[in-house]
Amino acid sequence: MKIKDITDWPPRWATPLGTLDTNAPIGDGVLVGLSLWGTTIIGLAVQCPDGKYFCSVRAPANVYGHVLEFLKRNQGRKLREVIDAEIDISDVIQ
């Protein structure tokens, strides 16, 4: 299963200028940071040529740990690759 299929991605990203953008150019940006917000939300920082963009993704509680570990292992990769990558959650989803 792809990570984009089990998490809720935001429609808008916080831009380097502090505004929100629904068409932020983050696909080729590099995942450079993670922050934990509770038990279902993970904050992401993506480095792009014009600065860092920020958002939060929501993961179901039963796969949150898997998603977090997956994102940690994939820091430094292009966000487009991370979003399209496969994640194994077979031990959680029956």
N, CA and C atoms as an extended XYZ file, in Angstrom:
282
Properties=species:S:1:pos:R:3:atomname:S:1:resname:S:1:resid:I:1 pbc="F F F"
N         0.846       -1.174        0.000 N   MET     1
C         0.000        0.000        0.000 CA  MET     1
C         0.890        1.234        0.000 C   MET     1
N         0.494        2.239       -0.734 N   LYS     2
C         1.267        3.488       -0.780 CA  LYS     2
C         0.922        4.354        0.434 C   LYS     2
N         1.916        5.070        0.901 N   ILE     3
C         1.700        5.901        2.085 CA  ILE     3
C         0.654        6.978        1.824 C   ILE     3
N         0.566        7.459        0.590 N   LYS     4
C        -0.429        8.486        0.287 CA  LYS     4
C        -1.853        7.945        0.405 C   LYS     4
N        -2.011        6.621        0.362 N   ASP     5
C        -3.336        6.017        0.457 CA  ASP     5
C        -3.811        5.790        1.890 C   ASP     5
N        -2.893        5.847        2.854 N   ILE     6
C        -3.307        5.601        4.239 CA  ILE     6
C        -3.193        6.831        5.124 C   ILE     6
N        -2.709        7.929        4.577 N   THR     7
C        -2.599        9.169        5.345 CA  THR     7
C        -3.418       10.267        4.680 C   THR     7
N        -3.815       11.244        5.470 N   ASP     8
C        -4.518       12.419        4.946 CA  ASP     8
C        -3.490       13.533        4.761 C   ASP     8
N        -3.295       13.934        3.500 N   TRP     9
C        -2.347       14.994        3.173 CA  TRP     9
C        -3.097       16.311        3.092 C   TRP     9
N        -2.454       17.395        3.459 N   PRO    10
C        -3.135       18.690        3.495 CA  PRO    10
C        -3.372       19.271        2.106 C   PRO    10
N        -4.418       20.047        1.968 N   PRO    11
C        -4.635       20.729        0.694 CA  PRO    11
C        -3.722       21.956        0.546 C   PRO    11
N        -3.220       22.460        1.676 N   ARG    12
C        -2.367       23.663        1.643 CA  ARG    12
C        -1.093       23.422        2.444 C   ARG    12
N        -0.025       24.070        2.013 N   TRP    13
C         1.264       24.014        2.691 CA  TRP    13
C         1.639       25.418        3.150 C   TRP    13
N         2.284       25.505        4.314 N   ALA    14
C         2.830       26.781        4.768 CA  ALA    14
C         4.099       27.043        3.967 C   ALA    14
N         4.198       28.221        3.379 N   THR    15
C         5.312       28.572        2.500 CA  THR    15
C         6.439       29.258        3.273 C   THR    15
N         7.615       29.422        2.645 N   PRO    16
C         8.707       30.150        3.299 CA  PRO    16
C         8.335       31.589        3.654 C   PRO    16
N         7.332       32.152        2.978 N   LEU    17
C         6.897       33.520        3.264 CA  LEU    17
C         5.848       33.581        4.369 C   LEU    17
N         5.440       32.411        4.888 N   GLY    18
C         4.461       32.382        5.967 CA  GLY    18
C         3.022       32.384        5.493 C   GLY    18
N         2.807       32.189        4.208 N   THR    19
C         1.454       32.121        3.670 CA  THR    19
C         1.072       30.660        3.438 C   THR    19
N        -0.186       30.419        3.111 N   LEU    20
C        -0.639       29.070        2.777 CA  LEU    20
C        -0.834       28.976        1.274 C   LEU    20
N        -0.400       27.876        0.678 N   ASP    21
C        -0.449       27.723       -0.766 CA  ASP    21
C        -1.017       26.355       -1.125 C   ASP    21
N        -2.074       26.350       -1.951 N   THR    22
C        -2.656       25.083       -2.391 CA  THR    22
C        -1.887       24.492       -3.569 C   THR    22
N        -1.032       25.278       -4.192 N   ASN    23
C        -0.243       24.801       -5.334 CA  ASN    23
C         1.251       24.879       -5.046 C   ASN    23
N         1.627       24.599       -3.821 N   ALA    24
C         3.036       24.693       -3.441 CA  ALA    24
C         3.873       23.703       -4.253 C   ALA    24
N         5.046       24.138       -4.712 N   PRO    25
C         5.907       23.285       -5.545 CA  PRO    25
C         6.763       22.341       -4.707 C   PRO    25
N         6.124       21.433       -3.987 N   ILE    26
C         6.841       20.615       -3.010 CA  ILE    26
C         7.236       19.233       -3.521 C   ILE    26
N         6.749       18.817       -4.683 N   GLY    27
C         7.002       17.473       -5.184 CA  GLY    27
C         8.466       17.118       -5.304 C   GLY    27
N         9.278       18.064       -5.784 N   ASP    28
C        10.705       17.803       -5.946 CA  ASP    28
C        11.517       18.248       -4.738 C   ASP    28
N        10.833       18.751       -3.714 N   GLY    29
C        11.518       19.128       -2.489 CA  GLY    29
C        11.955       17.890       -1.721 C   GLY    29
N        12.855       18.080       -0.784 N   VAL    30
C        13.421       16.987       -0.006 CA  VAL    30
C        12.843       17.008        1.406 C   VAL    30
N        12.391       15.847        1.861 N   LEU    31
C        11.877       15.717        3.228 CA  LEU    31
C        13.042       15.879        4.198 C   LEU    31
N        13.008       16.954        4.997 N   VAL    32
C        14.147       17.246        5.873 CA  VAL    32
C        13.803       17.250        7.353 C   VAL    32
N        12.532       17.217        7.693 N   GLY    33
C        12.210       17.265        9.108 CA  GLY    33
C        10.856       16.685        9.434 C   GLY    33
N        10.757       16.145       10.650 N   LEU    34
C         9.511       15.598       11.167 CA  LEU    34
C         9.297       16.125       12.574 C   LEU    34
N         8.046       16.348       12.930 N   SER    35
C         7.718       16.707       14.305 CA  SER    35
C         6.424       15.988       14.676 C   SER    35
N         6.334       15.604       15.917 N   LEU    36
C         5.176       14.843       16.385 CA  LEU    36
C         4.175       15.772       17.036 C   LEU    36
N         2.912       15.636       16.642 N   TRP    37
C         1.827       16.440       17.195 CA  TRP    37
C         0.746       15.493       17.666 C   TRP    37
N         0.862       14.977       18.848 N   GLY    38
C        -0.157       14.078       19.361 CA  GLY    38
C         0.052       12.650       18.889 C   GLY    38
N        -1.051       11.926       18.754 N   THR    39
C        -0.951       10.502       18.426 CA  THR    39
C        -1.392       10.161       17.014 C   THR    39
N        -1.802       11.154       16.227 N   THR    40
C        -2.202       10.862       14.852 CA  THR    40
C        -1.665       11.871       13.838 C   THR    40
N        -0.970       12.897       14.287 N   ILE    41
C        -0.516       13.952       13.373 CA  ILE    41
C         1.013       14.032       13.376 C   ILE    41
N         1.572       14.123       12.179 N   ILE    42
C         3.023       14.251       12.005 CA  ILE    42
C         3.279       15.509       11.175 C   ILE    42
N         4.104       16.393       11.702 N   GLY    43
C         4.479       17.592       10.967 CA  GLY    43
C         5.641       17.282       10.040 C   GLY    43
N         5.583       17.812        8.818 N   LEU    44
C         6.642       17.596        7.832 CA  LEU    44
C         7.281       18.931        7.452 C   LEU    44
N         8.576       18.891        7.227 N   ALA    45
C         9.300       20.032        6.659 CA  ALA    45
C         9.950       19.542        5.371 C   ALA    45
N         9.731       20.290        4.290 N   VAL    46
C        10.251       19.923        2.977 CA  VAL    46
C        11.089       21.089        2.453 C   VAL    46
N        12.354       20.805        2.150 N   GLN    47
C        13.258       21.831        1.633 CA  GLN    47
C        13.133       21.903        0.118 C   GLN    47
N        12.783       23.086       -0.368 N   CYS    48
C        12.669       23.358       -1.803 CA  CYS    48
C        13.681       24.440       -2.160 C   CYS    48
N        13.909       24.676       -3.442 N   PRO    49
C        14.893       25.702       -3.829 CA  PRO    49
C        14.597       27.084       -3.241 C   PRO    49
N        13.316       27.420       -3.044 N   ASP    50
C        12.983       28.743       -2.526 CA  ASP    50
C        12.752       28.771       -1.016 C   ASP    50
N        13.049       27.693       -0.315 N   GLY    51
C        12.922       27.659        1.137 CA  GLY    51
C        12.174       26.431        1.627 C   GLY    51
N        11.876       26.414        2.942 N   LYS    52
C        11.186       25.279        3.545 CA  LYS    52
C         9.677       25.478        3.534 C   LYS    52
N         8.994       24.387        3.249 N   TYR    53
C         7.538       24.335        3.305 CA  TYR    53
C         7.152       23.386        4.430 C   TYR    53
N         6.014       23.672        5.076 N   PHE    54
C         5.590       22.877        6.217 CA  PHE    54
C         4.128       22.455        6.066 C   PHE    54
N         3.824       21.273        6.586 N   CYS    55
C         2.440       20.800        6.628 CA  CYS    55
C         2.333       19.755        7.722 C   CYS    55
N         1.131       19.288        7.940 N   SER    56
C         0.933       18.162        8.849 CA  SER    56
C         0.091       17.114        8.131 C   SER    56
N         0.452       15.859        8.335 N   VAL    57
C        -0.311       14.749        7.788 CA  VAL    57
C        -0.942       13.989        8.942 C   VAL    57
N        -2.095       13.435        8.668 N   ARG    58
C        -2.808       12.673        9.691 CA  ARG    58
C        -2.770       11.201        9.298 C   ARG    58
N        -2.400       10.372       10.262 N   ALA    59
C        -2.367        8.926       10.051 CA  ALA    59
C        -3.319        8.272       11.045 C   ALA    59
N        -4.033        7.244       10.633 N   PRO    60
C        -4.898        6.533       11.579 CA  PRO    60
C        -4.069        6.020       12.763 C   PRO    60
N        -4.650        6.036       13.938 N   ALA    61
C        -3.926        5.658       15.150 CA  ALA    61
C        -3.303        4.267       15.057 C   ALA    61
N        -3.983        3.342       14.393 N   ASN    62
C        -3.460        1.968       14.348 CA  ASN    62
C        -2.230        1.808       13.445 C   ASN    62
N        -1.950        2.771       12.571 N   VAL    63
C        -0.761        2.680       11.707 CA  VAL    63
C         0.199        3.849       11.920 C   VAL    63
N        -0.091        4.693       12.886 N   TYR    64
C         0.725        5.884       13.145 CA  TYR    64
C         2.198        5.531       13.331 C   TYR    64
N         2.495        4.550       14.141 N   GLY    65
C         3.884        4.158       14.391 CA  GLY    65
C         4.594        3.714       13.129 C   GLY    65
N         3.901        2.952       12.302 N   HIS    66
C         4.477        2.498       11.037 CA  HIS    66
C         4.773        3.690       10.113 C   HIS    66
N         3.813        4.601       10.029 N   VAL    67
C         3.982        5.776        9.166 CA  VAL    67
C         5.149        6.627        9.657 C   VAL    67
N         5.220        6.847       10.960 N   LEU    68
C         6.307        7.647       11.520 CA  LEU    68
C         7.670        7.022       11.225 C   LEU    68
N         7.812        5.742       11.448 N   GLU    69
C         9.090        5.066       11.179 CA  GLU    69
C         9.428        5.106        9.686 C   GLU    69
N         8.423        4.942        8.846 N   PHE    70
C         8.622        5.005        7.407 CA  PHE    70
C         9.147        6.390        7.003 C   PHE    70
N         8.529        7.436        7.526 N   LEU    71
C         8.968        8.796        7.199 CA  LEU    71
C        10.379        9.068        7.727 C   LEU    71
N        10.691        8.569        8.911 N   LYS    72
C        12.045        8.741        9.458 CA  LYS    72
C        13.085        8.095        8.556 C   LYS    72
N        12.780        6.880        8.075 N   ARG    73
C        13.716        6.167        7.195 CA  ARG    73
C        13.876        6.868        5.844 C   ARG    73
N        12.884        7.645        5.455 N   ASN    74
C        12.902        8.272        4.132 CA  ASN    74
C        13.261        9.748        4.150 C   ASN    74
N        13.717       10.255        5.285 N   GLN    75
C        14.198       11.634        5.306 CA  GLN    75
C        15.386       11.739        4.360 C   GLN    75
N        15.457       12.844        3.638 N   GLY    76
C        16.537       13.044        2.682 CA  GLY    76
C        16.148       12.659        1.263 C   GLY    76
N        14.980       12.061        1.090 N   ARG    77
C        14.494       11.704       -0.250 CA  ARG    77
C        13.519       12.758       -0.740 C   ARG    77
N        13.328       12.810       -2.062 N   LYS    78
C        12.348       13.732       -2.630 CA  LYS    78
C        10.960       13.344       -2.139 C   LYS    78
N        10.166       14.345       -1.816 N   LEU    79
C         8.834       14.095       -1.295 CA  LEU    79
C         7.989       13.290       -2.272 C   LEU    79
N         8.110       13.544       -3.550 N   ARG    80
C         7.355       12.808       -4.568 CA  ARG    80
C         7.627       11.303       -4.445 C   ARG    80
N         8.892       10.933       -4.213 N   GLU    81
C         9.261        9.528       -4.061 CA  GLU    81
C         8.684        8.945       -2.781 C   GLU    81
N         8.698        9.727       -1.723 N   VAL    82
C         8.181        9.262       -0.441 CA  VAL    82
C         6.675        9.019       -0.532 C   VAL    82
N         5.953        9.957       -1.112 N   ILE    83
C         4.494        9.842       -1.223 CA  ILE    83
C         4.093        8.622       -2.039 C   ILE    83
N         4.850        8.306       -3.080 N   ASP    84
C         4.522        7.184       -3.954 CA  ASP    84
C         5.115        5.853       -3.505 C   ASP    84
N         5.873        5.860       -2.430 N   ALA    85
C         6.532        4.634       -1.967 CA  ALA    85
C         5.534        3.694       -1.273 C   ALA    85
N         5.874        2.427       -1.294 N   GLU    86
C         5.057        1.399       -0.646 CA  GLU    86
C         5.438        1.300        0.830 C   GLU    86
N         4.442        1.077        1.657 N   ILE    87
C         4.651        0.873        3.084 CA  ILE    87
C         3.944       -0.419        3.473 C   ILE    87
N         4.605       -1.233        4.261 N   ASP    88
C         4.042       -2.520        4.687 CA  ASP    88
C         3.344       -2.339        6.027 C   ASP    88
N         2.037       -2.453        6.008 N   ILE    89
C         1.243       -2.382        7.249 CA  ILE    89
C         0.419       -3.648        7.414 C   ILE    89
N         0.867       -4.721        6.777 N   SER    90
C         0.113       -5.977        6.797 CA  SER    90
C        -0.074       -6.541        8.197 C   SER    90
N         0.854       -6.240        9.102 N   ASP    91
C         0.711       -6.765       10.461 CA  ASP    91
C        -0.328       -5.994       11.275 C   ASP    91
N        -0.782       -4.860       10.757 N   VAL    92
C        -1.773       -4.046       11.469 CA  VAL    92
C        -3.156       -4.178       10.837 C   VAL    92
N        -3.208       -4.193        9.525 N   ILE    93
C        -4.466       -4.265        8.786 CA  ILE    93
C        -4.747       -5.726        8.442 C   ILE    93
N        -5.873       -6.204        8.834 N   GLN    94
C        -6.242       -7.603        8.536 CA  GLN    94
C        -7.060       -7.690        7.290 C   GLN    94
